[in-house]
Amino acid sequence: MSKPHIHILLVEDDTVDRIACRRALSTDAQCDFVLTEAATGGEGLQLAKAAAKKLDCILLDYNLPDLNGLEFLAALANKTGEITIPVMVLTGGDSAAVAAELMRCGASDYLGKDSEYRYLELLPAAILRMLRAQQLLDEKRQAEAKFRTLVEQMQAITYIASLGSAGELQYISPQIANLGFSQQEWLADRELHARQIHPDDRVSALAAIAQSLAEGSPRRVEYRLLTKDGRELWFRDQAEAVLDEAGQKIFMQGILVDITQNKQAEADLLQSREALRLLGAHQEAIKENERKRIAQEIHDELGSLLTGIKAYVSVSVERSVHAGLPADPLLVDASRLADDALEAVRRVITDLRPSVLDQLGVWEALGWYANQIEARSGVVCDCVIDPSAILTHLDSAPSTMLFRIVQEALTNVLRHAEASHVSIYATQRDGMLTLEIKDDGKGIETEPTQLNSHSWGLQGMRERARHFGGTLTITGQAGLGTAVVLNLPLENANEH
């Protein structure tokens, strides 16, 4: 198996030292060291610049006739001050200050010479160690460059912050320019981020950020940031702790995502929903008024006509009886049909708008309606109104809403529940009116999401309650029945 080739430039003015280095490297069992030699600093610089792409490293004697090691390193550096070839300086002294200065000026490593040439035994391993470290450094730089390129191509603002109460910002991506600031401005002023948070969001946002930095816990918080020219932008601040190889948290890495358009769309959607709800409530009010009008007209017009017909037929039958004549069977049937028609009119009026609701109030109307359901269907229907609820004043609109919810709930019981008993219970406590309708039927099994999307009756009940600031919950268990519970804040109910 062939050994890897390592090309080295040896800059050494002492002939004996050059020969000694050559021999020490030629006997290495792991690598084939290929040496190019220079006796002066100037010659070494020329060779280094001419063969830079071929060289793996430079062995540099610190004391040269024309340059010292620091001067050589300064001349070797490119325009940005970077030395691209790993340099190991061979020093004759043991000064730590000189070694530190060499490393500061770009040397990758150094090795002290000794008069017995024992350093030559360490030289091959030291070169390999330096090259390995340089390889890791190059890989790190490439990874950082790729990461930086990726980060700076993102639309979001990325950042790195230290952990702990200080939470010092270590990096911010160029996208901070979207707020009108440069990276330097944002990093130089530690209070700038806090100052640019919208005053209404500042306390809660800073508390969430401080807790996340102190604990190293994940963060996801939304708040507004002010741009340099005063505009408001919504951001989602999301961060996670980065762990080292031992699993220890070393810093927080996060992103600031501009969600202004999403927030605007959300606000528009909420506004649209509210407008639809107001429209629905308005239509419901119109519908109730129309029901009331139709019920009144049916009562006044059709009811009066049927009552008159019934009276005429009854008088005719009675005259025949008084005259000792048998009653005309057609008239008897007509009288019975008139009774049936009047009963049908009463049912229609009740379904449209029971007069008891307007005359005696919602609580009497609920008791009356429960009796109607029981008489009509045979299902036992109890209605219990707690005195605390009876004493509660409700305007016409919320009273109608309560009646319609009970009406819809009882209609569902009769259609779907297969129940034998249903109860209505109302109470009031601490300004909260609670109305509960429970049955002992088969129990509703539909998921809440399906209830919302497929049951228009249940959805209508919820919307009625929501319009007055209330909440409606529907729960059921197979074989144990269904419960519909309305919670209505009284302070909101009478404002509509």
VOGU-3710 file (C-alpha; in Angstrom, 3 decimals, decimal comma):
1> mskphihill> 0,000/0,000/0,000  1,508/3,326/-1,081  2,129/6,053/1,481  0,461/9,461/1,099  2,662/12,240/-0,268  3,050/15,407/1,784  4,764/18,345/0,073  6,738/20,535/2,458  8,646/23,760/1,971  11,552/23,855/4,430
11> veddtvdria> 12,868/27,395/5,015  16,097/26,956/6,999  19,437/28,792/6,680  21,471/26,160/8,558  22,665/23,425/6,181  23,112/20,884/8,972  19,573/21,476/10,237  18,181/21,084/6,709  20,001/17,756/6,288  18,809/16,592/9,713
21> crralstdaq> 15,195/17,449/8,887  15,446/15,732/5,536  16,764/12,537/7,105  14,197/12,533/9,929  11,317/12,902/7,508  12,632/10,391/4,959  12,512/7,552/7,484  8,891/8,060/8,464  6,826/4,890/8,054  3,439/6,565/7,601
31> cdfvlteaat> 4,015/9,270/4,974  6,248/10,136/2,068  7,460/13,674/2,813  8,537/15,549/-0,328  10,769/18,495/0,595  11,524/21,735/-1,231  14,264/23,710/0,511  15,085/27,406/0,826  18,025/28,972/2,678  16,611/32,475/3,129
41> ggeglqlaka> 13,274/34,045/3,905  13,095/35,817/0,557  13,732/32,607/-1,352  11,165/30,812/0,783  8,535/33,453/0,050  9,174/33,171/-3,700  8,869/29,387/-3,607  5,784/29,532/-1,369  3,952/31,914/-3,711  5,022/30,020/-6,845
51> aakkldcill> 4,015/26,570/-5,576  1,270/27,528/-3,116  -1,268/25,106/-4,592  1,165/22,175/-4,400  2,404/22,767/-0,864  0,785/21,055/2,088  2,704/23,018/4,724  5,803/25,132/5,489  8,501/24,406/8,066  9,935/27,808/8,993
61> dynlpdlngl> 13,051/28,528/11,012  12,386/31,533/13,226  15,843/33,115/12,833  16,772/33,655/9,181  19,535/35,879/7,830  17,129/38,272/6,094  13,804/37,820/7,965  12,570/36,532/11,292  9,529/34,301/11,624  7,094/37,147/12,326
71> eflaalankt> 8,265/39,106/9,282  7,992/36,002/7,097  4,419/35,382/8,242  3,467/39,002/7,601  4,860/38,820/4,057  3,201/35,456/3,410  -0,285/36,689/4,307  -2,635/37,673/1,478  -4,440/41,002/1,105  -7,030/40,063/3,745
81> geitipvmvl> -4,311/39,107/6,221  -5,013/35,401/5,921  -2,320/32,708/5,608  -3,676/29,871/3,478  -0,735/27,448/3,900  -0,232/25,835/7,336  3,071/27,051/8,828  5,009/25,357/11,619  7,729/27,588/13,082  10,891/25,933/14,399
91> tggdsaavaa> 12,154/28,106/17,257  15,456/27,901/19,055  14,154/29,535/22,219  11,499/28,596/24,742  9,814/31,983/25,061  6,062/31,569/25,497  5,529/35,179/24,441  7,255/34,569/21,082  5,192/31,416/20,518  1,963/33,244/21,339
101> elmrcgasdy> 2,869/36,074/18,973  3,651/33,587/16,182  0,236/31,935/16,591  -1,450/35,326/16,667  0,235/36,286/13,399  -0,968/33,188/11,561  1,331/30,281/12,400  -0,544/27,005/12,729  1,913/25,459/15,190  5,442/25,728/16,520
111> lgkdseyryl> 8,134/23,303/17,686  11,126/24,186/19,832  14,579/23,131/18,654  16,994/21,554/21,072  20,755/21,101/20,729  20,502/17,289/20,822  18,039/17,295/17,851  15,414/15,359/19,810  12,776/17,589/18,255  13,347/15,733/14,966
121> ellpaailrm> 11,759/12,622/16,481  8,617/14,616/17,133  8,604/16,415/13,807  6,663/13,904/11,597  3,897/13,446/14,164  3,738/17,205/14,782  3,360/17,856/11,051  0,568/15,282/10,752  -1,165/16,727/13,807  -0,952/20,239/12,360
131> lraqqlldek> -2,303/19,098/8,996  -5,153/17,244/10,659  -6,039/20,329/12,680  -5,866/22,424/9,533  -8,155/19,990/7,725  -10,700/20,201/10,539  -10,437/23,977/10,495  -10,984/24,055/6,718  -13,982/21,745/7,027  -15,400/23,954/9,764
141> rqaeakfrtl> -14,921/27,051/7,647  -16,583/25,371/4,674  -19,504/24,280/6,838  -19,799/27,772/8,288  -19,643/29,285/4,816  -22,362/26,942/3,569  -24,468/27,654/6,659  -23,976/31,400/6,296  -24,865/31,236/2,601  -27,985/29,214/3,370
151> veqmqaityi> -28,962/31,532/6,218  -28,421/34,681/4,210  -30,560/33,342/1,376  -33,521/32,787/3,708  -36,259/35,364/4,000  -36,344/35,012/7,785  -33,979/36,816/10,142  -31,709/34,293/11,873  -29,780/34,896/15,067  -27,575/33,254/17,687
161> aslgsagelq> -27,705/34,289/21,358  -25,842/33,162/24,445  -27,701/31,385/27,218  -28,351/32,804/30,656  -29,841/35,987/31,993  -27,513/38,144/29,861  -28,664/36,565/26,607  -26,035/38,405/24,571  -26,712/38,418/20,828  -23,772/36,858/18,999
171> yispqianlg> -25,000/36,877/15,405  -27,805/38,400/13,357  -28,319/37,746/9,651  -28,297/40,521/7,026  -32,091/40,232/6,712  -32,275/42,530/9,749  -32,126/45,203/7,051  -35,851/44,473/6,566  -36,310/46,486/9,776  -34,058/49,253/8,489
181> fsqqewladr> -31,005/48,349/10,594  -27,582/47,002/9,691  -26,034/43,950/11,367  -23,517/46,198/13,085  -26,230/48,484/14,497  -28,294/45,591/15,827  -25,314/43,819/17,427  -23,725/46,956/18,890  -26,779/48,087/20,884  -27,916/45,369/23,303
191> elharqihpd> -31,155/47,220/24,122  -32,161/47,879/20,512  -34,223/44,698/20,150  -36,209/45,437/23,322  -36,800/49,051/22,271  -38,110/48,005/18,846  -40,720/45,641/20,306  -44,149/47,277/20,161  -45,014/48,795/23,586  -48,214/46,725/23,815
201> drvsalaaia> -46,262/43,485/23,290  -43,016/44,372/25,080  -43,653/43,030/28,578  -45,014/39,625/27,533  -42,469/39,157/24,721  -39,442/40,040/26,873  -40,698/37,762/29,658  -40,985/34,823/27,247  -37,541/35,542/25,776  -35,914/35,870/29,216
211> qslaegsprr> -37,438/32,603/30,428  -36,282/30,778/27,293  -32,713/32,087/27,618  -32,539/31,345/31,342  -33,824/27,765/30,965  -32,536/26,987/27,487  -36,096/25,973/26,653  -37,714/26,156/23,196  -39,351/29,475/22,398  -42,268/30,323/20,100
221> veyrlltkdg> -43,757/33,758/20,645  -45,415/36,280/18,369  -45,014/40,030/18,728  -44,721/43,226/16,734  -41,427/44,918/15,905  -41,125/48,539/14,856  -38,996/49,289/11,806  -36,526/52,158/11,820  -39,095/54,361/10,083  -41,861/53,453/12,570
231> relwfrdqae> -43,849/50,811/10,683  -45,299/47,831/12,602  -44,429/44,310/11,468  -45,564/41,071/13,080  -42,888/38,415/13,717  -42,861/34,875/15,057  -39,761/34,444/17,228  -38,831/30,768/17,346  -35,644/29,428/18,963  -34,082/26,178/20,142
241> avldeagqki> -30,993/25,423/22,231  -28,024/23,956/20,325  -26,272/21,057/22,073  -22,611/20,051/22,053  -21,375/16,472/21,666  -21,928/15,862/25,379  -25,535/17,005/25,138  -24,929/20,286/26,965  -26,766/23,415/25,828  -24,240/25,906/24,455
251> fmqgilvdit> -26,313/28,673/22,816  -29,728/29,537/21,407  -30,315/29,566/17,665  -33,498/31,117/16,351  -35,353/32,795/13,530  -37,619/35,811/13,250  -40,256/35,103/10,599  -42,270/38,009/9,209  -45,927/36,987/9,623  -47,423/40,414/8,956
261> qnkqaeadll> -49,381/39,214/5,920  -50,641/36,188/7,843  -51,782/38,411/10,702  -53,531/40,742/8,279  -55,237/37,792/6,601  -56,219/36,484/10,041  -57,654/39,874/11,004  -59,536/40,082/7,701  -60,905/36,588/8,231  -62,031/37,394/11,778
271> qsrealrllg> -63,635/40,586/10,532  -65,375/38,656/7,761  -66,595/36,028/10,227  -67,876/38,691/12,576  -69,647/40,411/9,691  -71,237/37,103/8,693  -72,327/36,473/12,270  -73,848/39,925/12,525  -75,582/39,349/9,210  -76,833/35,980/10,414
281> ahqeaikene> -78,093/37,538/13,649  -79,789/40,287/11,681  -81,431/37,740/9,382  -82,491/35,720/12,422  -84,093/38,827/13,910  -85,885/39,497/10,632  -86,986/35,863/10,540  -88,358/36,063/14,103  -90,259/39,249/13,291  -91,637/37,648/10,144
291> rkriaqeihd> -92,666/34,554/12,100  -94,393/36,765/14,626  -96,194/38,665/11,856  -97,268/35,489/10,036  -98,410/33,860/13,277  -100,443/36,955/14,104  -102,029/37,061/10,644  -102,859/33,365/10,758  -104,412/33,841/14,171  -106,354/36,944/13,190
301> elgslltgik> -107,338/36,000/9,656  -107,425/32,237/9,203  -108,243/31,530/12,839  -111,148/33,955/12,757  -112,492/32,509/9,495  -112,315/28,933/10,787  -113,964/29,978/14,045  -116,780/31,641/12,078  -117,262/28,574/9,867  -117,312/26,365/12,940
311> ayvsvsvers> -119,930/28,650/14,544  -122,206/28,646/11,462  -122,048/24,872/11,116  -122,707/24,359/14,837  -125,732/26,703/14,724  -127,139/24,836/11,716  -126,709/21,486/13,466  -128,316/22,801/16,651  -131,353/24,194/14,720  -131,927/20,782/13,147
321> vhaglpadpl> -131,788/19,125/16,544  -134,227/21,668/18,054  -136,585/21,112/15,142  -136,643/17,376/15,856  -134,742/16,627/12,642  -131,645/14,492/12,376  -128,413/16,449/12,007  -127,015/16,510/8,500  -124,017/14,111/8,476  -122,095/16,444/6,165
331> lvdasrladd> -122,531/19,294/8,593  -121,366/17,094/11,476  -118,266/16,130/9,455  -117,752/19,764/8,514  -117,856/20,711/12,214  -115,268/18,035/13,043  -113,023/19,154/10,163  -113,289/22,721/11,382  -112,073/21,591/14,804  -109,147/19,747/13,190
341> aleavrrvit> -108,305/22,818/11,106  -108,319/25,055/14,190  -106,004/22,633/15,980  -103,665/22,622/12,980  -103,674/26,434/12,985  -102,760/26,445/16,675  -99,834/24,071/16,014  -98,587/26,214/13,145  -98,823/29,352/15,264  -96,994/27,620/18,092
351> dlrpsvldql> -94,175/26,512/15,804  -93,899/29,967/14,269  -94,063/32,049/17,439  -95,924/30,900/20,564  -97,866/33,802/21,995  -97,007/32,723/25,528  -93,376/33,739/24,847  -94,380/37,349/24,305  -97,166/37,428/26,886  -95,682/35,558/29,884
361> gvwealgwya> -91,944/35,408/29,206  -89,405/32,758/28,350  -89,640/30,666/31,541  -93,405/30,177/31,284  -92,961/29,545/27,554  -90,426/26,775/28,218  -92,743/25,064/30,725  -95,671/25,356/28,329  -93,603/24,017/25,414  -92,347/21,068/27,499
371> nqiearsgvv> -95,979/20,151/28,237  -96,818/20,417/24,519  -93,941/18,065/23,643  -94,993/15,553/26,274  -98,648/15,612/25,149  -97,711/15,377/21,487  -94,996/12,690/21,647  -95,492/10,751/24,869  -91,891/11,480/25,946  -91,805/12,575/29,595
381> cdcvidpsai> -90,553/16,160/29,557  -89,683/17,884/32,837  -88,972/21,599/33,030  -87,410/22,966/36,224  -86,590/26,672/36,437  -84,582/27,610/39,519  -85,839/30,721/41,386  -82,482/32,381/40,676  -83,276/32,114/36,957  -86,903/33,216/37,325
391> lthldsapst> -85,715/36,448/38,947  -83,290/37,080/36,111  -84,373/39,765/33,655  -83,904/38,917/29,997  -84,684/41,132/27,043  -86,791/39,908/24,132  -83,871/38,903/21,885  -81,995/36,652/24,362  -85,332/35,214/25,541  -86,106/34,219/21,957
401> mlfrivqeal> -82,620/32,719/21,639  -83,154/30,539/24,742  -86,533/29,352/23,499  -85,221/28,518/20,030  -82,274/26,541/21,429  -84,608/24,491/23,619  -86,989/24,060/20,685  -84,198/22,812/18,403  -82,774/20,544/21,115  -86,170/18,936/21,816
411> tnvlrhaeas> -86,802/18,531/18,084  -83,500/16,624/17,823  -84,461/14,456/20,789  -87,761/13,484/19,156  -86,127/12,846/15,767  -82,929/11,052/16,718  -82,505/10,210/20,412  -85,137/7,449/20,882  -85,473/8,782/24,437  -88,234/8,203/26,995
421> hvsiyatqrd> -87,352/11,113/29,244  -85,927/14,589/28,736  -85,308/17,320/31,293  -84,863/21,082/31,044  -83,102/22,856/33,896  -82,189/26,539/34,211  -80,268/28,309/36,964  -78,291/31,504/37,488  -75,181/32,045/39,569  -72,703/34,930/39,741
431> gmltleikdd> -74,063/36,527/36,601  -73,907/33,301/34,552  -77,155/31,770/33,318  -76,940/28,019/32,710  -79,538/26,113/30,692  -79,280/22,326/30,386  -81,293/19,932/28,219  -80,608/16,230/28,945  -82,187/13,090/27,573  -81,832/9,361/28,286
441> gkgieteptq> -81,649/8,352/24,625  -79,023/6,512/22,630  -76,480/9,335/22,933  -74,832/11,415/20,254  -71,562/9,930/18,992  -70,509/12,458/16,385  -67,173/14,248/16,876  -67,348/17,993/17,558  -65,741/18,805/14,200  -68,387/16,760/12,412
451> lnshswglqg> -71,115/18,432/14,456  -69,888/21,792/13,234  -69,614/20,869/9,584  -72,582/18,568/9,013  -75,338/19,485/11,502  -76,803/22,834/10,525  -79,287/22,733/13,389  -76,563/22,290/16,018  -74,363/24,839/14,288  -77,279/27,293/14,297
461> mrerarhfgg> -77,714/26,727/18,035  -74,062/27,517/18,640  -74,209/30,647/16,507  -77,298/31,866/18,363  -75,488/31,427/21,673  -72,247/32,998/20,402  -74,061/36,102/19,189  -75,096/36,842/22,775  -71,669/36,035/24,203  -72,624/32,534/25,313
471> tltitgqagl> -71,134/29,097/24,742  -72,969/25,904/23,839  -71,490/22,473/24,532  -72,939/19,196/23,329  -71,787/15,929/24,879  -73,084/12,417/24,599  -72,283/8,824/25,403  -73,655/5,802/23,635  -76,600/4,405/25,532  -76,513/7,109/28,212
481> gtavvlnlpl> -78,052/10,042/26,393  -77,016/13,530/25,314  -76,585/16,800/27,202  -76,841/20,270/25,656  -75,530/22,980/28,004  -75,766/26,711/27,376  -73,706/29,130/29,488  -74,776/32,746/29,019  -73,032/35,732/30,689  -75,890/38,043/31,609
491> enaneh> -73,774/41,162/31,320  -73,412/40,460/27,590  -76,815/38,953/26,861  -78,944/42,081/27,360  -76,538/44,296/25,421  -77,644/42,834/22,061
//
